[in-house]
Amino acid sequence: QYACNAISRRPFDNEIFRPNDEFDIKWTIVNTGTKTMQAGLDLKYSTGPQLTSTKIVELPELKPGDQYVVDFDAQAPDKPGKYVMIFLVEGGLCYPYTAIVVEK
């Protein structure tokens, strides 16, 4: 009944950045459930390296099929490696993430 998905995620999975590069994270949250997601549900940081200073976003009401775009300013870590940052929509409705690779 309650579910969502993150579509049109940017950057693409495993996109390559240089250490400390600044970039935008953009997710489109879609209500894929059959019930309306009430206004005020939190999209919040869950786990992984924190690539953005934003830790929480309050979502508006989303009727089934409705979409909401979130956009964060982000910065790549200073050391090479693969990094995955995961957020969650309150109640575990979906888990938007960003997966990047940092190379020198």
C-alpha positions as CSV (number, residue, x, y, z in Angstrom):
1,Q,0.0,0.0,0.0
2,Y,2.8,2.4,0.9
3,A,5.9,2.3,-1.4
4,C,8.1,4.6,-3.3
5,N,11.0,4.5,-5.7
6,A,13.9,6.9,-6.6
7,I,14.0,7.3,-10.4
8,S,16.2,9.6,-12.7
9,R,19.0,9.4,-10.1
10,R,22.0,11.5,-10.8
11,P,24.9,10.9,-10.8
12,F,24.6,7.6,-12.5
13,D,25.9,4.5,-10.6
14,N,29.7,4.3,-10.4
15,E,30.2,7.7,-12.1
16,I,33.8,8.7,-11.8
17,F,34.9,11.9,-9.9
18,R,38.2,13.3,-8.8
19,P,39.0,13.8,-5.1
20,N,37.0,16.7,-3.6
21,D,35.0,17.3,-6.8
22,E,31.7,19.2,-6.2
23,F,28.6,17.8,-7.9
24,D,24.8,17.6,-7.6
25,I,22.8,14.7,-6.4
26,K,19.3,14.6,-7.8
27,W,16.6,12.0,-7.1
28,T,13.0,11.9,-8.2
29,I,10.9,10.3,-5.5
30,V,7.8,8.6,-6.9
31,N,4.9,7.2,-4.9
32,T,4.6,3.7,-6.3
33,G,2.1,2.6,-3.7
34,T,-1.7,2.6,-3.7
35,K,-2.1,5.0,-0.8
36,T,-1.2,8.7,-0.4
37,M,2.1,9.4,1.4
38,Q,1.2,12.1,3.9
39,A,3.0,15.4,3.9
40,G,5.9,15.5,6.4
41,L,7.5,12.1,5.8
42,D,11.2,12.5,6.2
43,L,13.8,11.5,3.6
44,K,16.8,11.1,5.8
45,Y,20.4,10.1,5.7
46,S,20.9,6.5,6.7
47,T,24.3,5.1,6.1
48,G,27.6,5.3,4.1
49,P,29.9,8.2,3.6
50,Q,28.0,11.5,3.9
51,L,28.5,13.1,0.5
52,T,26.2,16.1,1.3
53,S,25.7,18.3,4.3
54,T,21.9,17.8,4.0
55,K,20.8,15.1,6.4
56,I,17.0,15.4,6.2
57,V,14.3,16.6,3.7
58,E,10.6,16.8,4.6
59,L,8.5,15.4,1.7
60,P,5.2,16.9,0.6
61,E,2.0,14.9,0.2
62,L,2.5,12.4,-2.7
63,K,-0.6,10.8,-4.1
64,P,-0.1,7.5,-6.0
65,G,2.0,8.2,-9.1
66,D,3.1,11.7,-7.8
67,Q,6.7,12.7,-8.0
68,Y,9.0,15.0,-6.0
69,V,12.5,16.0,-7.0
70,V,15.2,16.5,-4.4
71,D,18.5,18.1,-5.2
72,F,21.6,18.2,-3.0
73,D,25.0,19.9,-3.3
74,A,27.6,17.2,-2.7
75,Q,31.4,16.7,-2.6
76,A,33.4,13.6,-3.4
77,P,35.7,12.2,-0.7
78,D,39.3,13.1,-0.8
79,K,40.6,9.5,-1.1
80,P,40.1,7.2,-4.1
81,G,37.6,4.4,-3.7
82,K,34.0,3.4,-4.2
83,Y,31.4,5.2,-2.1
84,V,27.7,4.5,-1.5
85,M,25.6,6.9,0.5
86,I,22.1,5.7,1.4
87,F,19.0,7.7,2.5
88,L,15.6,6.3,3.5
89,V,12.1,7.5,3.3
90,E,10.5,7.3,6.8
91,G,8.9,4.0,7.4
92,G,11.3,2.2,5.0
93,L,9.2,3.0,2.0
94,C,12.3,3.3,-0.2
95,Y,16.1,3.7,0.0
96,P,17.5,6.3,-2.5
97,Y,21.2,6.0,-2.9
98,T,24.2,7.5,-4.7
99,A,27.1,5.3,-5.7
100,I,30.3,7.0,-7.0
101,V,33.9,6.1,-7.7
102,V,36.7,8.5,-6.8
103,E,39.9,8.3,-8.9
104,K,43.1,10.4,-8.8
